[in-house]
Amino acid sequence: MARLARAPPRSASDCGPNAPGRVGLNVGCELTLFDQGIMPGRTFGHRTALLGPLYFLRPVFDIRLNRLLRRLGRSARDAGFDGPLTYGSGTWESVDWSRFDMVGVDYYLDAGTRGDYRGGLRSLRRWDKPVLVTESGCCAYEGTREAGGGGADIPDWNDSSDRRVKPGYLRDESVQADAIEELLDVYETEEVHRAFVCMFLEGDRRYSDDPERDQDKASFGMVRPPSLESGLPPTTAAGGRRRRSMP
């Protein structure tokens, strides 16, 4: 935030002269976890582990979060940015969207949201603002559809010099492709203004023919990270995504 406040004034038209009216600013992502000071925990991992046990304190965390978001929005305006503002909220966060131009949510399809995924999107319309899905996607192995955003948690980090994936997870790119196609169908029929698929490339998770070293299947990336010998081979999901686009 301090860097934003010190930045030279920039209008939205300055940032995107070739895309008038289409440059916005996302002031943050799931800050209860990624920022220190909203909830206890020295690291992101500590805070993530505490989210469930401390869920009863969520109203307190929301007060702190919204206080920070007010400061971030004010800093953006003070720096001269005049385009639309939003924030990439977690589903556990209750954001005061009255100070933003667009509602933003990181919204994965998983065991917890599948029962009323569309209803969750519709509930955001009460703010009478455009709704953005700022993050969604799926990994590429059997069973990951039920894991949603937690699908990337299967690597074994015990030996950083020999990074492996826990056994028992079979690579299946069609799972990723089908999940993204289903999500895009939902967004097109539920008046979602824009949706951002996570992600194009996750560079630190490399593909391997060895299933126990195939970190790419535990990635949200739609292309495999390049090796020295190759370019950017697309996954099945990337092929489907090229055939469609949202306006």
C-alpha positions as CSV (number, residue, x, y, z in Angstrom):
1,M,0.0,0.0,0.0
2,A,2.9,2.4,0.7
3,R,4.3,1.8,-2.7
4,L,0.9,2.5,-4.2
5,A,0.7,5.8,-2.3
6,R,4.1,6.8,-3.5
7,A,3.4,6.0,-7.2
8,P,3.1,8.8,-9.7
9,P,-0.5,9.6,-10.5
10,R,-1.8,7.3,-13.3
11,S,-5.3,7.4,-14.7
12,A,-6.9,4.3,-16.2
13,S,-6.5,5.7,-19.7
14,D,-2.8,6.1,-19.0
15,C,-2.5,2.4,-18.1
16,G,-4.5,1.1,-21.0
17,P,-4.7,3.6,-23.9
18,N,-5.6,0.8,-26.3
19,A,-8.5,-0.5,-24.1
20,P,-10.5,2.6,-23.1
21,G,-12.9,1.9,-20.2
22,R,-11.5,-1.6,-19.7
23,V,-8.7,-1.1,-17.2
24,G,-9.5,-1.8,-13.6
25,L,-7.5,-2.3,-10.4
26,N,-7.8,-5.3,-8.1
27,V,-6.4,-4.0,-4.7
28,G,-5.7,-7.5,-3.2
29,C,-6.5,-11.2,-2.9
30,E,-7.8,-13.1,0.1
31,L,-6.0,-10.7,2.4
32,T,-7.2,-12.4,5.6
33,L,-4.7,-15.1,4.6
34,F,-2.1,-13.3,2.5
35,D,-1.7,-10.2,4.7
36,Q,-0.2,-10.2,8.2
37,G,-2.3,-8.7,11.0
38,I,-5.9,-9.5,10.1
39,M,-5.8,-12.9,11.8
40,P,-3.2,-14.7,13.9
41,G,-0.3,-16.6,12.3
42,R,3.2,-15.7,11.3
43,T,3.0,-17.2,7.8
44,F,0.4,-18.0,5.1
45,G,0.5,-21.6,6.1
46,H,-0.1,-20.9,9.8
47,R,-3.0,-18.6,9.0
48,T,-4.5,-21.1,6.6
49,A,-4.3,-23.8,9.3
50,L,-6.1,-21.5,11.8
51,L,-8.9,-20.5,9.5
52,G,-11.1,-23.4,10.5
53,P,-10.5,-23.5,14.2
54,L,-10.9,-19.7,14.5
55,Y,-13.9,-19.5,12.1
56,F,-16.0,-18.2,15.0
57,L,-13.9,-15.1,15.0
58,R,-14.7,-14.3,11.4
59,P,-16.7,-11.1,12.2
60,V,-13.6,-9.7,13.9
61,F,-11.4,-10.6,10.9
62,D,-14.0,-9.0,8.6
63,I,-13.8,-5.7,10.5
64,R,-10.1,-5.7,10.2
65,L,-10.2,-6.7,6.5
66,N,-12.7,-4.0,5.6
67,R,-10.7,-1.4,7.4
68,L,-7.6,-2.3,5.3
69,L,-9.7,-2.4,2.1
70,R,-10.9,1.2,2.7
71,R,-7.2,2.3,3.1
72,L,-6.2,0.5,-0.1
73,G,-9.1,2.0,-2.1
74,R,-8.3,5.4,-0.8
75,S,-4.6,5.0,-1.7
76,A,-5.5,4.0,-5.2
77,R,-7.6,7.1,-5.7
78,D,-5.0,9.3,-4.1
79,A,-2.5,7.9,-6.6
80,G,-4.7,9.1,-9.4
81,F,-6.3,5.9,-10.6
82,D,-9.8,6.7,-11.8
83,G,-10.8,3.3,-13.2
84,P,-13.0,0.7,-11.5
85,L,-11.8,-0.9,-8.3
86,T,-12.4,-4.4,-7.0
87,Y,-11.0,-7.0,-4.7
88,G,-10.5,-10.8,-5.0
89,S,-12.3,-12.0,-1.9
90,G,-12.3,-15.4,-0.4
91,T,-15.7,-17.1,0.1
92,W,-15.2,-16.9,3.9
93,E,-14.8,-13.1,3.8
94,S,-17.7,-10.6,4.2
95,V,-16.7,-7.5,2.2
96,D,-18.3,-4.1,2.3
97,W,-18.6,-3.7,-1.5
98,S,-20.2,-0.2,-1.3
99,R,-16.8,1.3,-1.7
100,F,-15.9,-0.7,-4.8
101,D,-17.1,-0.5,-8.4
102,M,-17.3,-4.3,-8.9
103,V,-17.8,-7.3,-6.7
104,G,-15.0,-9.8,-6.9
105,V,-14.8,-13.4,-5.5
106,D,-12.4,-16.2,-5.8
107,Y,-15.0,-18.9,-6.4
108,Y,-14.0,-22.5,-7.0
109,L,-16.4,-25.4,-7.7
110,D,-15.8,-28.0,-5.0
111,A,-17.6,-30.3,-2.6
112,G,-18.7,-27.3,-0.5
113,T,-20.0,-25.1,-3.2
114,R,-21.3,-27.6,-5.7
115,G,-24.8,-27.8,-4.1
116,D,-25.6,-24.2,-4.7
117,Y,-22.8,-22.7,-6.8
118,R,-25.2,-20.6,-8.9
119,G,-27.0,-19.4,-5.8
120,G,-23.7,-18.1,-4.4
121,L,-23.2,-16.0,-7.5
122,R,-26.7,-14.7,-7.5
123,S,-26.4,-13.6,-3.8
124,L,-23.7,-11.2,-4.9
125,R,-26.1,-9.3,-7.2
126,R,-27.7,-7.7,-4.1
127,W,-24.9,-5.0,-4.3
128,D,-26.2,-4.0,-7.8
129,K,-22.7,-4.0,-9.1
130,P,-21.0,-6.1,-11.8
131,V,-19.8,-9.4,-10.5
132,L,-16.3,-10.7,-11.3
133,V,-15.1,-14.2,-10.6
134,T,-11.5,-13.2,-9.9
135,E,-10.2,-16.7,-9.6
136,S,-11.5,-20.2,-10.5
137,G,-10.1,-23.3,-12.0
138,C,-9.2,-27.0,-11.5
139,C,-6.2,-29.2,-11.4
140,A,-5.6,-32.2,-13.7
141,Y,-6.0,-35.5,-11.9
142,E,-8.9,-37.8,-10.9
143,G,-10.8,-36.7,-7.9
144,T,-9.7,-33.0,-7.9
145,R,-13.1,-31.7,-8.8
146,E,-14.2,-32.1,-5.2
147,A,-11.1,-30.4,-4.0
148,G,-11.5,-27.1,-5.9
149,G,-8.9,-24.6,-4.8
150,G,-7.4,-27.2,-2.5
151,G,-6.5,-29.5,-5.4
152,A,-2.9,-28.2,-5.5
153,D,-2.2,-29.6,-2.0
154,I,-1.0,-33.0,-3.1
155,P,2.8,-32.4,-3.5
156,D,5.0,-33.9,-0.8
157,W,7.3,-31.1,0.5
158,N,9.4,-33.3,2.8
159,D,12.4,-33.2,0.5
160,S,12.8,-30.0,-1.5
161,S,15.6,-31.4,-3.5
162,D,13.5,-34.3,-4.8
163,R,10.0,-32.8,-5.2
164,R,7.4,-35.5,-5.5
165,V,3.6,-35.9,-5.5
166,K,1.8,-38.1,-3.0
167,P,1.0,-41.5,-4.5
168,G,-2.5,-42.4,-5.7
169,Y,-3.4,-39.5,-7.9
170,L,-3.8,-40.3,-11.6
171,R,-3.3,-37.6,-14.1
172,D,-6.4,-36.8,-16.2
173,E,-6.5,-33.5,-18.1
174,S,-10.1,-34.1,-19.1
175,V,-11.1,-33.5,-15.5
176,Q,-9.6,-30.0,-15.7
177,A,-11.1,-29.3,-19.1
178,D,-14.6,-30.5,-18.2
179,A,-14.6,-28.5,-15.0
180,I,-13.5,-25.2,-16.7
181,E,-16.1,-25.7,-19.5
182,E,-18.8,-26.2,-16.8
183,L,-17.7,-23.1,-15.0
184,L,-17.7,-21.0,-18.1
185,D,-21.3,-22.2,-18.9
186,V,-22.4,-21.1,-15.5
187,Y,-20.8,-17.7,-15.8
188,E,-22.3,-17.1,-19.2
189,T,-25.8,-17.8,-17.9
190,E,-25.5,-16.1,-14.5
191,E,-24.7,-12.6,-15.7
192,V,-21.1,-12.7,-14.5
193,H,-19.4,-9.6,-15.9
194,R,-15.9,-11.2,-16.2
195,A,-14.2,-14.4,-15.1
196,F,-10.5,-15.2,-14.7
197,V,-9.4,-18.8,-14.9
198,C,-6.5,-19.8,-12.6
199,M,-4.1,-20.0,-14.3
200,F,-2.3,-19.8,-17.7
201,L,1.0,-21.2,-16.4
202,E,2.3,-22.3,-13.0
203,G,6.0,-22.3,-13.7
204,D,7.3,-24.0,-10.6
205,R,5.3,-27.3,-11.2
206,R,7.0,-29.3,-13.9
207,Y,5.6,-32.2,-15.9
208,S,7.2,-35.6,-15.6
209,D,6.4,-39.0,-17.1
210,D,7.0,-40.4,-13.6
211,P,3.6,-40.0,-11.9
212,E,5.3,-39.4,-8.5
213,R,7.2,-36.5,-9.9
214,D,4.5,-35.1,-12.2
215,Q,3.9,-31.8,-10.3
216,D,2.0,-30.3,-13.2
217,K,-1.1,-32.4,-12.5
218,A,-1.2,-30.7,-9.1
219,S,-1.2,-27.3,-10.9
220,F,-4.0,-25.1,-12.1
221,G,-2.0,-24.2,-15.2
222,M,-3.6,-24.7,-18.6
223,V,-0.2,-25.1,-20.3
224,R,2.8,-27.1,-19.0
225,P,5.8,-25.2,-17.8
226,P,8.4,-25.1,-20.5
227,S,11.6,-27.1,-20.4
228,L,14.9,-26.1,-22.1
229,E,13.9,-28.4,-25.1
230,S,10.3,-27.4,-25.5
231,G,7.8,-24.5,-25.9
232,L,4.5,-24.3,-24.1
233,P,2.5,-27.5,-24.6
234,P,-1.2,-26.8,-23.9
235,T,-3.3,-29.1,-21.7
236,T,-6.7,-30.3,-22.8
237,A,-8.3,-27.4,-20.9
238,A,-6.3,-24.8,-23.0
239,G,-7.6,-26.3,-26.2
240,G,-11.2,-26.0,-25.0
241,R,-10.6,-22.5,-23.7
242,R,-9.4,-21.3,-27.2
243,R,-12.7,-22.2,-28.7
244,R,-14.7,-19.7,-26.6
245,S,-14.3,-16.3,-25.0
246,M,-16.5,-14.1,-22.9
247,P,-17.4,-10.6,-24.3
